[in-house]
Amino acid sequence: MPNIPGKALAVTEIPAADPNEARAHFQRLLAVETDCWDVNAAITGGNPPFVLLDVRSPESFASGHLPGAINLPYRRINEGNLVGYPPDVLFVVYCAGPHCNGADRAALQLAILGRKVRKMIGGVEGWKDEGFRLITGQADPL
């Protein structure tokens, strides 16, 4: 589509950030998020350096979850349910997908409890979109 004189294109209407500001922004973003591809690489590489938390309901978990995931619905995240994990362990949380804020709620609660956390963007739907397999079956209760 040609540039129409007098009309700003939505992409350029607001000036781009200074490169230093953009670098800081994306470093902050990558400090709190990861993606399905990187989580899969860590899982298939063996002994991932994080605890993978599926923060959906037990029923959703049973119908399909990531390999190695532990089910801990976000409403049940409290210090008592985390007592078995070292204080410096990294938690990677996920929920159903971009339409769900369960992973954000879980990440917030873990951060409030002083725990390291990253959200896996895309959730289960992103995982499936990448062609990765899900595991079915019940979780051991926490």
Secondary structure, DSSP 8 states (H G I E B T S, - for coil): ----TT---TTTSS----HHHHHHHHHHHHHHEEEHHHHHHHHHHSS-SSEEEE-S-HHHHHH-B-TT-EE--GGG-SHHHHTTS-TT-EEEEE-S-TT--HHHHHHHHHHHTT-EEEEEETHHHHHHHTT---B-S-----
